[in-house]
Amino acid sequence: MSDPDSRPGQGPGPDPDGARGGGWTGADDDGQASSPWQPPGRSPAQGWGEQYGTRGHGPAFGGPGQFHPPCPIYRAPPKPGVIPLRPLGLGEILDGAFQACRRNPLATFGTAILLQAVVAVVVVLLFGSLASSLAVFEATDPSTESMIGALAGLGVFASVSGIVSAVALLLLQGILVIPIARSVIAQRTSFGQAWRLARPRLLPLLGFGLLAFAATALGVVLLVGISVLAIAGLGTDSALLIVPLALGAVVVLVWASIKLVVAPAALMLEGTGPWASIRRSWVLTRGNWWRTFGIVLLTSVIVSVISSVIAAPLTFVVTLLIGFGSSSSAAPDVLESLPVLAATQAITALFTAVGYAFQAGVTALLYVDLRIWREGFDVVLMREHENAGTTTTDVIPGGTTSFGHRGGST
């Protein structure tokens, strides 16, 4: 018959009061009393310390003398860089984006200012070439050819400036992913290093932009075609079809834009192709559409407010300077206002670049957060931080190893 005092999990000679004190004493093989039980790696003088804790006394765990090892208490996740390596909240994403830009000012703000400066120069040059054709709107009896030429010039100006702005914004979102993501594992990135690491992925990034542009253009063509057919067939009643169709197209455009919002980040960090990055973004945002939409919308509002606070007063000043010009024709007024327009574009580009850099940082951290939620990406980031150590390397987080997904597929 077994000893009635023995219980599973106890050594011989248990001390009933040991559990109350956070440990227990027993006898070793020679009959000598052993020291109280301590957590691995802790000395008796340290006790439980900050790593361990008890949840109650012995009787609460099943009666006197029954030993239950205490459970570890909560410890905050590591934060090697700008964010803690765990699922993030809204405030942590916004603060992390700002901190990442602040720690890498040349790679983030410098890149944004450079691209926005290119956009500003293109706008000023196009506006200067368009200035001579604007005189037709001040003529008393303009010819049909001159009106068509002026309208064509305005169309070219709007199209080229819009395309240049879109390409610059796409490049900005792609390039800034690299210094922002590297800031997560405490890696600083210089201006030249950011461009060097991003250079192999710029063509695939432009390919993604072409795909997005083609899909948008196709949607616009379908919408216009259906509207023309509706007007031809229904007349005035066509508004009952066109208005809901236009609203539906806007909803679809917003929905698809959010589904693809982290595609540039996946393309730059994982080495995927345009189609693969689209699929990756589609998967990562699954089940997180509303949260992603809210973060993107809030960030866009912040950027718009920053840009508008600077751009609106300057635009008003430029309008006043042009309106009170002393020349008799419109063309000299426009030409004389080019220095003022150039200065306005430079200041606007500066503050717009700051806002866009912050927006790109939020998008990059949103990608990291979505991968942490779905794939345990924090484990990969911690491993890459440990491998990099304190030295500055060219490591791109998620580019060589992954958890739940392997990059490099096309």
N, C-alpha and C positions, 0 to 999 in steps of 0.2 A: 504494500500500500504506500502511496506517495505521501510525502510530508504535508500535512494540512496547512502548514504555514508558508509553504513555497507557492509562488505564483509565477505564471509565465512572464518572462521579461525581467525577473529579479535575480540578482546574484544571491549567494548564501549570506545570511545574517543581515537582512535589510534594516535600515534605520527608518522607522515609521515617520520620524520627524524630518527626515532628509528632504522630502519633497517640499515641505513648507519653507525650507531655507534655500530652495533653488538647487539642491544637490542631494546626494545620498552617500552614505558610507557603508562599506561592506568589508568583508574579510578576504584577503588574498589566499593563495594556496598554502601559505605558512601559518595562517591563522592571525596574521597581523592586520590591523585596521588600515584600509586604503583611504586615500585622500578623497575629498568630495569630488564629484563629477564636474568637469568643466567643459565648456564648448571646445571643439578642436581649434588649436592655434591660440588659445587664451591661457594665461597663467592664472593660478588661484588668486593672485593679488588683484587681477583685473576684474574678476567676477564676470557678470554678464555683459558689462560695458554697454556700448551703444548698439551692438549687433544682435543681442538676444534679449528676450524678456519672457516672463511667465504670465500665464493667463489666470492664475488663481492658486489656491492652496491645495494640498494633497487631497483632503476629503472631497473637494469639488471635482476631482478627477476619478472618482470611483472608490473612495474610502481610504482610511489610514494605511500608509505603507505602500500604496500602489504608485509607482513612479511613471511619470509621463514627461519626456524631454520637452522643454519649452520650445516654442516656435519662434523663428526669426521675426523681428519687427520690421516695419516698412523702412526701406532706404530709398532715397531719391535717385532717379535714374541719372546716369552720367550726362554731363553737358560739356563735351570737349570743345565745342565751338559756339555758334550763335544760338543754337536751340538745344533743349534737352532731347535726348534720344528716346522718345516715346511719342505716342499720338499727341498732336498739338492742338491748342486752342487758338481762337481767332487772334487774341492779343499777342500770343507767342509768335504767330506767323508774321504779324505786322512789325513787332519789335525785332524779330530776327532778320527781316528784310532790311530794316533801317540799320541794324548793327553790321550786317554783312556789307552794305554799301559804305558805311563809315570806316570799316576796317580795310576796305580795298577801294579807296577813292578814285585812283587813276584807272583801275580796271573797270569800275562801274560808272561813276560820274564822268570820267574822262572819255570812255567809249560812247556814252550817251551824248555828251556834248559834241564829240566829233561827228557823229552821224546826223545830229540835228543841225549842225553847222553846214553840212553838205546840203541838207534839205533847204536851209535858209538861203544859201548861195544860189541854188537852182531856182528858187522862187523869185529872188531878186532879178536874176538874169532873164528869166522868162517874162517877168513883168516889164523889164526894160525894153525887151524886143517887142512887146505888145503895146507899148506906150504910143507909138506912132499911129497905130490903127485905131486907137480910142478916139481920135479926133473926129471920126465919122459920126459919132453920136452927138457932137456939138454943131454939125453942119446943118444949115437951114433946109437944104434939099439934097440929101445923100442919095447916091445911085444905088441900085440894087446890088451890083457887084461889090461895092465897098461895104455895104451892110453884111453881105454874105461872108466877105473876107474877115471883117471884124468879129462876127459870130464864130467863124471857124477858128480864128486866133484865140478867142476866149475858150473854146472847146479844147483846143490843144493845150492851152495853159492849165486848165482844170485837170485834164487827163494826165499830163506829164507830171504835174506837181503831186497829184494824188497817187500815181504809181510810185514816184520816188519816195514819198512819205510812207507808203505801205511797205516798200522794200526795206527802208531804213528801220521801221518799227519791227519788222520780222527779224532782221539781222540783230537788232538790239536785244530782242527777247531771246534769241538763240545764243548769242555770245555771252550775255550776262548770266546765263544759267551756270556757266562753268565757275566763275569766281564765287557766286552765291553758294553753289553746292560744295565747293571746296571749303568755304567758311564753316560749313557744318562740322567738318572734321579738323578744324583749327588750322587750315592751310591758307596762307595769304597768297594772293595772286597779283602780279604786276600787270601793267598795261600790255607790254609786249608778250608776256606769257599767256595772257588771256587770248590774244589774237592768234598766237602760235598754236595753242591747244584747240582753238575753234576752227582753224583754217581747213583741216581735212573734212569738216562736216558742213561747210558753207554751201557747197553745191547741192547736197541732199536737202539742206534747209530751204534753198531756193526752189528745189523741186517740189517740196511740200507746199510752198507758197503758190506755185503754179497750179497744183492740184486744187487747192482751196479756191483760187481765183477762177479756175475753169468751172468748178462746181457752182460757184456763186453766179457766174455769167450764164451758165446753162439755166439756172433757176430764174434769172431775170428774163431771159429770152422766152422761156415757157410762160411766165406770167404775162409778159407783153403780148405774146401771141394769143393766149387765151382771152385777154382783154380785148384785143382787136376783133377777134371772132365774135365775142359777146356783143360788142358795140354794133357790129355789122348785122348780127342776127336778131338782137333784142332791142336795139335802139336805146331809148331813155331808160328802159327797164334793166339795162345791163348793169347799172350801179348796184342792183340787188345781188349780183354775182361777183362783180369786181371788188367791192369793198370787203366782203368776208374773205375773198381769195387773197387780197393784199394783206389783211390782218393775219391770216393763216400763214402766209409766206414769212412775215416778220417773226411769228412765233417759231416756225421751223428753223429760221436762220439763227435766232437766239439759242434755241435748244442745241443745234448742231455746233455752234461756236463754243458752248460750254463743254460739250462732249469732246471737243478737240483742243481744249485750252492748254493741256499739258503735253500735246504732241511735240512741239519744238524741244521741250525739256527731255523727253524720252529719246528723241532723235540725237540730241547733242551728247547726252550722257551714256546711253546704251549702245550707240553706234548702229542703230537701226536705220532702215531706209524709209522713204516717205510713207509708203503704204503700211509698213510694219509699225511706224510711229503712230499712225492714225488708229490702227487696231489697239495699240497699247493704251493710248489715251482713252479710247472707247471703253476698254476693260477697267482701267483704273477709276474712271468716274462713275462706273456702274454702282448704283445704290447711294451715290454721294452727289447727285446732280444738284439738288437744292442747296446743300451746304457749299458746294463749289460756286454755284451761281451767286449766293449771298456774298461770299468773300470777294469774287471778281467784281461784283457790282459796287460793293463798298470801296474797294480800291480804285475803281474807275471814277467814282464820285470824288474821292480825295484828290486824285490826279487832276480831274477837271477843275476843281475849286482852286488848286494851286496855280494851274495854267491861266484860268480866267481872271484871277485876282491881279495877275501881272499883265496879261494880254489886253484885257478890256480897256484900262486907262490909256495904254499906249496906242491902241487902235483909235480911240477917241481923239487923242492928240494929233495923230497923223491925218485923220479926217478933217480936223480943223485947219491944219496947215495947208492941205490941198485945197480946201474950200475957199480960203482967203488968199489964194495965190494972186499975184498981180498981173500975170500974163493974160492976153486976150483969148488965147485958144487953149483947148484942153491938153494938147500934147506937151507944150512947154511946162504946164503945171505938173504934169505927171513926171516929166524928166527931172524937174527941179526937186521933186519930192523923193527921188531915189536915195539920196544920202539918209534922209530921215527914215525911209522905209528899211534901208539896210540896218540902221541902228536899232529900229524896232524889232526887226526879225532876229537880230543878234541877241537882244535881251530876252525876247520871247523864247528863242531856241534854248537859251541857258536854263530858264526855269522849267520849260517843258521837258528838257532832258533830265532834270532832277526828278520830276514826277514820273517819267517813263522808266527811269532806273529803279525807282521804288516799286513800280508796278511789275516790272520784270522780276525783281527780287521776290515779291509775293508769289508770283506764278511759279518760280523755281522751288520755293519752300512748300507750296501747295502740292507740287509733284512729289517731293520728298515725303510729305505727310500722307499722301494717298498710298504710297508704297509701304509706309510703315503700317498703316491700317490693314492693308490687304496682304502684304508679303513679309512682314517682319523685317523691313529694310533697316531698322535700327541695329540689328545684329550685324549686318554687313558694314554699316557705317562705323560701328565700334571696332570691328576687326580692322578696317582700313585705317582708322585713326591710330590703332596700336601699331600697325605695320609701318605707317609713315613716321611715327615718333614725333620728335620735336624739330626735325629737319624739314626744309622746304623741298617738296618733290613735285613731280608733274602728275600725280595721281588724280584721276577723275572718278569721283564716287559712283559706284555702280557700273563702271565701264568694263571691269575685268572680272568681277565676281558678283554674284547675286543670290538672293534667297527667294525662291518661288518663281524666278524668271531668269533666264540667261540672256544677256545682251549679245549683240553682234549679229542677230538674225536680220535678214532683209525681206 
